[in-house]
Amino acid sequence: MAALRIEPASPQRLDDIAAVMSDCGDASHCWCAFWSRPRADFRSGWGEGNKRWFMRRVRTAAHPPGVVAYVDDEPAGWCAIAPRSDHLRLANSRNLAPVDELPVWSITCFVVAKRFRRQGLMRALIDGAVAFAARQGAKCVEAYPLDAPRKLNSGELFVGRLSAFEAAGFREVMRRSPTRPIVRRHL
């Protein structure tokens, strides 16, 4: 059986994160900048600009902006988790606007390297992200997965599936859009 571990995305892990991101078409251009950069900066930075922004964020952030999954010591997946206030575009989203004043941490993005897909890494990343947020003092973790009745393609799965979050103990707290619930897990 493969050994799985989840580690905080520290500056020492930048090469490992890059290996995961580079194995996914959209991720290799987005670099988890979508939720945190202003739209114009995100678009103009598509690719190398977003990568530079992300690398700088990991090096200078008060806390790692996510977790990295390793399978047998090989970088296999990424999950972005940070205080909701770190995600500028969440604040401006009509469908994903804050539910209340509770300070939550938000899971916003997953990337799984191609050879590790369909092996349950999303669930492991959720559990690892929640544990990381708890160690940072979070009292509640929130996410914004897709709940669609059709098969989703890999480009849509970056926010996660509702079923994976429900299996990890998250409960729906709001739904302003038919396919985008807001789910929470209190710690």
PyMOL commands that set and color helices and strands:
alter all, ss='L'
color gray80, all
select helices_A, chain A and resi 11-22+27-30+39-44+48-60+84-86+88-91+114-116+121-135+157-159+162-167
alter helices_A, ss='H'
color red, helices_A
select strands_A, chain A and resi 4-8+66-71+74-83+105-112+140-143+171-175+181-186
alter strands_A, ss='S'
color yellow, strands_A
deselect
rebuild
show_as cartoon
